[in-house]
Amino acid sequence: MSYKRILTIQDISCVGQCSLTVALPILSAAGLETAILPSAVLSTHTAGFSGYTFRDLTDDMPSIRDHWVKEGIKFEAVYTGYLGSTQQIDYVKDIFDATGDEGSFFIVDPAMADHGSLYPGFDGQFVEAMKTLCAKADYILPNITEACFLTGMEYKTEYDREYIDEILRKLTDLGCKNIIFTGISYEEGKTGVVVYENGEYAYYEHDFLPNSCHGTGDIYASSFVGALVRGKSAYDAAKIAADYTVECIKETAKLDNHWYGAAFEPVLGKLIEMLS
């Protein structure tokens, strides 16, 4: 395997095991040189904490991009997570165009919604901007809420294969090339991920664990990206990411009062084994 350089663009929540504090160690454990571009810096994440600090770094993004261009810096993959505004989405598209190399991957986690609702601060204008980012990506990783906002489909908690196929069709009509559709459950007690690549459907199913943790979406996305850039197929990368996320949730269940994130660090060795 060649030594590859990846850029990930998302916020830093200094405490809370999500976003860049998850992505950087996981991508590094995957054997990738990992560059970061913080979209914002928060003292903690926003789920369950109060009084957190927030510093928006939107205005810094163009000058960072210009410096990279001046230095001739290129990336074999660019992976985006939580982005805070439509302006940041525009900057991200420009950064990929300027720093992507021939054959580079562009992977988008459209982190904007869950459980049927948009995250606070997001609106229809942001959804429209996210559609343009997803259309530019080689792979997108939406959950079912995000996919429904992107396609205008009704959000459902109970559904069948036909419903999922319709969402996939509408995502491809939007311009999305390959879709890693997370949290798809066709039967009680089970969940899994749909891999829709080059028009072909595949599904990896595993047990549903009731003790959900904040940040598992970031763990999943980072693990998938690390495996994909390492040269794994999309299906194998999706399987590795799912299995590793399950290990993180199980590890977290052993801890008392660990409500703010998933304990991914103690089981990083298992991810490295899966990637070998």
C-alpha positions in Angstrom: 0.0 0.0 0.0 1.3 3.4 -0.9 1.5 6.1 1.8 -1.6 8.2 1.1 -2.6 11.7 2.3 -6.2 12.5 3.2 -7.8 15.8 4.2 -10.8 15.8 6.5 -12.9 19.0 7.0 -15.2 19.2 10.0 -15.4 20.9 13.4 -13.4 20.2 16.5 -15.3 19.5 19.7 -12.4 19.6 22.1 -14.3 17.3 24.6 -16.9 14.8 23.5 -15.4 12.1 21.2 -16.9 13.3 17.9 -16.0 15.0 14.6 -12.2 15.7 14.3 -11.3 14.2 17.7 -12.6 10.9 16.3 -11.7 11.3 12.6 -8.0 12.2 13.1 -7.0 9.2 15.3 -9.1 6.7 13.3 -7.7 7.8 9.9 -4.2 7.8 11.4 -4.8 4.3 12.7 -5.8 3.3 9.2 -2.2 4.2 8.1 -3.1 7.4 6.3 -1.3 10.8 6.6 -4.2 12.9 7.9 -4.5 16.6 7.3 -7.3 18.5 9.0 -9.2 21.7 8.2 -11.4 22.7 11.2 -14.6 24.4 10.3 -15.2 25.5 13.9 -13.8 25.0 17.4 -16.1 24.1 20.3 -15.2 23.5 23.9 -17.6 20.5 23.9 -20.1 19.1 21.5 -23.6 20.3 21.7 -25.5 17.2 22.8 -26.0 17.2 26.6 -23.5 20.0 27.4 -24.6 23.6 28.1 -22.7 26.8 28.0 -20.2 25.5 25.4 -17.9 27.9 23.5 -18.0 28.2 19.8 -15.6 29.8 17.3 -16.6 29.9 13.6 -13.5 29.4 11.3 -15.3 30.0 8.0 -13.3 33.1 7.2 -10.0 31.2 7.6 -10.9 28.6 5.0 -10.0 30.6 1.8 -6.6 31.7 3.0 -5.7 28.1 4.1 -6.8 26.9 0.6 -4.6 29.6 -1.0 -1.6 28.6 1.0 -2.0 24.9 0.1 -2.3 25.8 -3.6 0.9 28.0 -3.3 2.8 25.1 -1.7 1.4 22.6 -4.3 -0.2 20.4 -1.6 -2.5 17.7 -3.0 -4.7 15.1 -1.3 -5.6 11.6 -2.5 -8.9 11.9 -0.7 -11.0 14.6 0.9 -13.6 13.7 3.5 -16.2 16.1 5.0 -18.2 15.8 8.1 -20.2 18.5 9.9 -20.2 21.8 8.1 -21.8 24.8 9.7 -23.1 26.9 6.8 -23.8 27.2 3.1 -20.7 29.3 2.8 -18.6 26.5 4.2 -20.1 24.1 1.6 -19.1 26.5 -1.2 -15.5 26.7 0.2 -15.3 23.0 0.5 -16.2 22.4 -3.1 -13.5 24.9 -4.1 -10.9 23.3 -1.8 -11.5 19.9 -3.4 -11.2 21.3 -6.9 -7.9 23.1 -5.9 -6.3 20.3 -3.9 -7.7 17.0 -5.3 -5.2 15.0 -7.3 -5.9 12.8 -10.3 -8.0 9.9 -9.1 -8.7 11.5 -5.7 -11.8 10.4 -3.8 -14.3 12.9 -2.5 -16.4 11.5 0.3 -19.3 13.4 2.0 -21.0 12.6 5.3 -24.0 15.0 5.0 -24.1 15.4 8.8 -27.2 17.6 9.2 -30.1 15.6 10.6 -31.2 12.6 12.6 -34.5 11.1 14.0 -36.6 12.9 11.5 -35.3 16.4 12.1 -32.6 18.8 11.0 -29.9 19.7 13.5 -30.5 23.1 15.2 -29.4 26.0 13.0 -30.0 24.2 9.7 -32.8 25.0 7.3 -34.0 24.4 3.7 -31.3 26.6 2.2 -28.6 24.5 3.9 -30.3 21.3 2.6 -30.2 22.7 -1.0 -26.5 23.5 -0.6 -25.8 20.0 0.7 -27.5 18.5 -2.3 -24.8 20.2 -4.5 -22.0 18.9 -2.3 -23.4 15.4 -2.4 -23.7 15.5 -6.2 -20.0 16.3 -6.4 -19.0 13.5 -4.2 -17.7 10.0 -5.2 -19.4 8.5 -2.1 -22.0 9.9 0.3 -22.9 8.4 3.8 -26.3 9.6 4.8 -28.6 8.2 7.5 -32.2 7.8 6.6 -33.2 11.2 7.9 -30.5 12.9 5.8 -31.5 10.9 2.8 -35.1 11.9 3.2 -34.2 15.6 3.4 -32.0 15.3 0.3 -34.7 13.6 -1.7 -37.9 15.1 -0.4 -39.1 11.6 0.7 -41.4 11.1 3.7 -39.4 10.1 6.8 -40.5 6.7 8.1 -39.3 4.5 10.9 -40.9 1.4 9.5 -40.3 0.6 5.8 -39.5 -2.1 3.3 -37.0 -2.6 0.5 -39.2 -0.8 -2.0 -39.0 2.4 0.1 -35.2 2.2 0.4 -34.9 1.6 -3.4 -37.0 4.7 -4.1 -34.7 6.8 -1.9 -31.7 5.4 -3.7 -33.2 6.2 -7.1 -33.8 9.8 -6.1 -30.3 10.2 -4.7 -28.8 9.0 -8.0 -31.2 11.3 -9.8 -29.7 14.1 -7.7 -26.3 13.2 -9.1 -25.0 11.1 -6.2 -22.6 8.5 -7.6 -22.2 5.9 -4.8 -24.2 5.7 -1.6 -23.4 4.1 1.7 -26.8 4.2 3.4 -26.4 3.7 7.2 -28.8 2.6 9.9 -31.1 0.6 7.6 -33.3 -1.9 9.4 -35.6 -4.4 7.7 -36.5 -6.4 10.9 -36.7 -5.8 14.6 -33.4 -6.4 16.4 -31.3 -6.0 13.3 -29.7 -3.0 11.5 -27.2 -2.6 8.8 -25.8 -0.6 5.9 -26.8 -0.5 2.2 -24.0 -0.2 -0.3 -25.2 1.2 -3.6 -22.3 1.3 -5.9 -22.3 1.6 -9.7 -26.1 0.8 -9.7 -25.6 -2.4 -7.7 -27.3 -3.0 -4.3 -25.7 -4.9 -1.4 -26.6 -5.1 2.2 -24.6 -5.9 5.3 -26.7 -6.7 8.4 -25.7 -7.0 12.1 -27.4 -7.0 15.5 -29.0 -3.7 16.7 -27.5 -2.6 20.0 -29.9 -0.5 22.1 -27.2 1.5 23.9 -26.7 4.1 21.2 -23.8 6.6 21.7 -23.1 10.1 20.5 -20.5 10.2 17.8 -21.0 6.7 16.4 -21.8 8.3 13.0 -18.4 9.9 13.0 -16.7 6.7 14.0 -18.5 4.8 11.2 -17.7 7.4 8.5 -14.1 7.7 9.5 -13.6 4.0 9.6 -15.3 3.6 6.2 -13.2 6.3 4.6 -10.0 4.9 6.1 -10.7 1.4 4.8 -11.8 2.7 1.4 -8.7 4.8 0.9 -6.6 1.9 2.1 -7.8 0.0 -1.0 -10.7 -2.0 0.4 -13.9 -2.4 -1.7 -16.8 -0.2 -0.8 -18.7 -3.2 0.6 -15.7 -4.4 2.6 -15.1 -0.9 3.9 -18.8 -0.6 4.9 -18.6 -4.0 6.7 -15.3 -3.1 8.6 -16.8 0.2 9.6 -20.0 -1.4 10.9 -18.1 -4.1 12.8 -15.8 -1.6 14.4 -18.6 0.7 15.4 -20.3 -2.2 17.1 -17.1 -2.9 19.0 -17.0 0.7 20.2 -20.6 0.6 21.4 -19.9 -2.6 23.3 -16.8 -1.1 24.9 -18.7 2.0 26.0 -21.4 -0.2 27.6 -18.8 -1.4 30.1 -18.2 2.1 31.4 -20.2 4.0 34.1 -21.6 7.4 33.1 -19.9 7.6 29.8 -22.8 9.4 28.1 -21.1 11.9 25.9 -19.4 9.7 23.3 -18.2 6.2 22.3 -15.1 4.7 23.8 -13.4 4.0 20.4 -9.8 4.3 21.6 -9.5 1.1 23.6 -10.6 -1.0 20.5 -8.5 0.8 17.9 -6.3 -2.2 17.7 -9.3 -4.2 16.5 -9.8 -1.8 13.6 -6.1 -2.1 12.7 -6.5 -5.9 12.6 -9.6 -5.6 10.4 -7.7 -3.4 8.0 -4.7 -5.7 7.8 
